[in-house]
Amino acid sequence: MTDDRQQEEAATGAWARIEAWLGRNAPRSYMLPPPAPEADILEVEQGLDLTMPPGLKAFYRLRNGTGHPADFGWTPEPGTGLPLQGRGTAWLLPRKHAIPPVRQLPYWTGGPHTVGMPADPAMRYLAFAATDRSCLYGLFTDCTPGPGYGRIGIFEEAGIPKLGVWPSFADYLIEVADALYENRGVEYADGHQDKKVPGLVDQALVWDRPTRPVDPDWTPFA
């Protein structure tokens, strides 16, 4: 089995665990879109001149983002069968990150594939998750061919992008799934564990700090 195939299967398996948890415990967050059209994935890759890592591409072949397109400011594409309005529940990943519809990736913040404005013209960074529509804080993956291909990093406004937070998108999803099932915050590659844990707000998954939650209606999952 090739490494690409292993990454695809690992990401698919981890996301299936996350969906199973949502279906049992957070039904409002379980309103997920259909798969992304293969033509849309290819269009984004060609437009940004990069190859999406296999784990992230496998996710998009399952779901075109973590929530309704309207949660990201988009109207659903005709033929998706989705209602016009979302529920604002797309931001279900740790630290309230969300993954948008694949066709929106090139348009966040004028093109977040330029996260960090790398001086090397061959470098390809693709921001795939953010904390809100502005895409000023979030996660990106290294799409530059070579030994670092597929690594996950974090970026923030006016900050230097930091790679190596997880080895791959599949590793990220596995850690998110493990944190959900173990009822804890996610653990980063450097050993740091996030203090924000899974909880519920009106039957939607929201990660927050148990001692001082941002949302007064937040309750820890038990």
C-alpha positions in Angstrom: 0.0 0.0 0.0 1.4 3.4 -1.0 1.9 6.2 1.6 -0.8 8.2 -0.2 -3.3 5.4 0.2 -2.4 5.0 3.8 -3.0 8.7 4.4 -6.3 8.6 2.6 -7.5 5.6 4.6 -6.3 7.1 7.9 -8.1 10.4 7.3 -11.3 8.6 6.2 -11.3 6.4 9.2 -10.6 9.2 11.7 -13.4 11.4 10.1 -15.8 8.5 10.3 -15.1 8.3 14.1 -15.7 12.1 14.4 -19.0 11.8 12.5 -20.1 8.9 14.6 -19.5 11.0 17.8 -21.4 13.9 16.3 -24.3 11.7 15.3 -24.6 10.4 18.9 -23.9 13.5 20.9 -24.2 16.7 18.8 -27.0 16.3 16.3 -26.9 20.0 15.3 -23.3 19.7 14.3 -24.1 16.6 12.3 -25.8 18.7 9.5 -22.9 18.1 7.1 -22.6 18.8 3.4 -22.3 16.2 0.6 -18.9 15.4 -1.0 -17.1 18.0 -2.9 -17.3 17.5 -6.7 -14.1 16.1 -8.0 -14.1 18.8 -10.7 -14.0 21.5 -7.9 -11.0 19.8 -6.2 -9.2 19.7 -9.5 -10.1 23.3 -10.3 -8.6 24.5 -7.0 -5.4 22.5 -7.4 -4.9 23.9 -10.9 -5.8 27.4 -9.9 -3.4 27.5 -7.0 -0.7 25.4 -8.8 -0.5 22.8 -6.1 -1.4 19.2 -5.2 -3.6 18.9 -2.2 -2.2 16.3 0.3 -4.0 12.9 0.1 -5.6 13.1 3.6 -7.2 16.5 3.0 -8.3 15.4 -0.5 -9.9 12.3 1.0 -11.8 14.5 3.5 -13.2 16.6 0.7 -14.3 13.5 -1.2 -16.5 12.7 1.9 -17.7 16.2 2.9 -17.4 19.6 1.2 -16.4 21.3 4.5 -17.4 20.9 8.1 -20.8 22.7 7.7 -23.3 24.4 5.6 -21.8 26.8 3.0 -23.9 29.7 4.3 -21.9 29.4 7.6 -18.9 30.6 5.6 -20.9 33.3 3.7 -21.6 31.2 0.6 -24.9 30.2 -1.0 -25.2 26.5 -1.5 -24.5 25.3 -5.0 -27.5 24.2 -7.0 -28.0 20.5 -6.9 -26.6 19.9 -3.5 -30.0 19.6 -1.9 -29.0 21.8 1.0 -31.4 24.5 2.4 -30.4 28.1 1.8 -29.6 28.8 5.4 -27.1 27.1 7.7 -27.1 26.7 11.5 -23.8 28.3 12.3 -22.4 24.9 13.4 -19.5 24.6 11.0 -17.0 25.7 13.6 -16.9 22.3 15.3 -13.1 21.5 15.3 -10.9 22.3 18.3 -10.3 26.1 18.9 -13.5 26.6 16.8 -11.8 25.9 13.5 -13.9 25.0 10.4 -13.0 23.7 7.0 -14.9 25.6 4.2 -16.2 24.3 0.9 -13.3 23.5 -1.4 -14.1 26.2 -3.9 -13.8 28.8 -1.2 -10.2 28.0 -0.3 -8.6 30.4 -2.9 -10.7 33.3 -1.8 -10.1 33.5 2.0 -8.2 36.7 2.8 -7.3 37.3 -0.8 -5.8 33.8 -1.3 -4.6 32.1 1.9 -2.4 29.8 -0.1 0.1 32.7 0.3 0.0 32.4 4.1 3.2 34.0 5.4 4.0 35.4 1.9 6.9 33.0 1.4 9.8 34.4 -0.5 10.4 31.1 -2.3 8.1 31.2 -5.4 8.1 27.4 -5.4 6.6 27.2 -1.9 3.0 26.3 -1.6 1.1 26.8 1.7 -2.7 26.1 1.7 -4.8 27.4 4.5 -7.6 24.8 5.0 -9.2 25.8 8.3 -9.8 29.0 10.2 -11.6 30.3 13.3 -14.0 32.6 11.3 -14.7 33.9 7.9 -11.8 36.4 8.0 -9.3 33.5 7.9 -6.8 35.5 10.1 -6.2 32.5 12.4 -6.1 28.9 11.5 -4.4 25.8 10.1 -2.5 25.3 6.9 -0.8 22.5 5.1 2.5 22.5 3.2 1.9 21.6 -0.4 5.5 22.1 -1.5 6.9 19.0 -3.1 9.6 17.4 -1.0 10.2 15.8 2.4 7.9 18.3 4.2 4.9 17.8 1.9 1.7 17.4 3.9 2.8 18.8 7.2 0.3 20.8 9.2 1.0 24.2 10.7 -0.7 27.1 12.4 -1.0 30.7 11.3 -2.2 33.9 12.9 -2.6 37.6 11.9 0.8 39.3 11.8 2.5 36.1 13.0 5.0 33.8 11.3 3.4 30.5 10.2 4.6 27.6 12.3 4.9 24.2 10.6 5.2 20.8 12.3 2.1 21.1 14.6 1.1 17.7 13.1 2.9 15.5 10.6 -0.2 15.3 8.3 -3.9 16.1 8.0 -4.6 12.4 8.9 -2.6 12.8 12.1 -4.6 15.9 12.9 -8.0 14.2 12.5 -6.8 11.1 14.5 -5.9 13.4 17.4 -9.2 15.3 17.1 -11.1 12.0 17.2 -9.1 10.6 20.1 -9.7 13.9 22.1 -13.4 13.6 21.5 -13.6 10.0 22.6 -11.3 10.6 25.6 -13.1 13.9 26.5 -10.0 16.0 26.6 -8.2 18.8 24.7 -6.1 18.0 21.7 -2.4 17.4 22.1 0.2 19.0 19.9 3.4 17.5 18.5 5.4 19.4 21.1 3.5 17.7 23.9 1.4 20.8 24.8 -2.3 19.8 25.5 -5.0 22.3 24.8 -7.2 23.1 27.8 -10.3 23.5 25.7 -12.4 20.3 25.8 -15.5 19.1 23.9 -18.8 20.4 25.2 -22.3 21.2 23.9 -24.2 24.4 23.2 -27.8 23.7 22.1 -26.8 20.2 20.9 -23.8 21.5 18.9 -20.2 20.7 19.5 -18.1 23.5 20.9 -14.7 23.2 22.4 -14.2 25.5 25.5 -12.4 25.9 28.8 -14.3 24.2 31.6 -13.4 26.7 34.3 -14.2 29.8 32.2 -16.2 29.0 29.1 -16.8 31.8 26.6 -20.4 30.8 26.0 -22.5 30.9 29.2 -24.7 28.1 27.8 -21.7 25.8 27.3 -21.8 22.5 29.2 -18.9 20.0 29.2 -19.6 16.7 27.6 -20.3 14.0 30.1 
